Amino acid sequence: MLGTVLLVILILLLIGAVPAWPYSASWGYGPSGILGVVVVILLILLLMGRI
């Protein structure tokens, strides 16, 4: 259950981090950098068996 919720949230974050919309063109690497950190943390937790 928790894995499914995390997967849905991760997909929504991926869609939101794409700088395709005009209002997000000036954001730079901020959203994708934060998303990268979240993905790395989730990967570490998955490999350690915490999720």
Secondary structure, DSSP 8 states (H G I E B T S, - for coil): -HHHHHHHHHHHHHHHH-TTSGGGGGGTTHHHHHHHHHHHHHHHHHHHT--
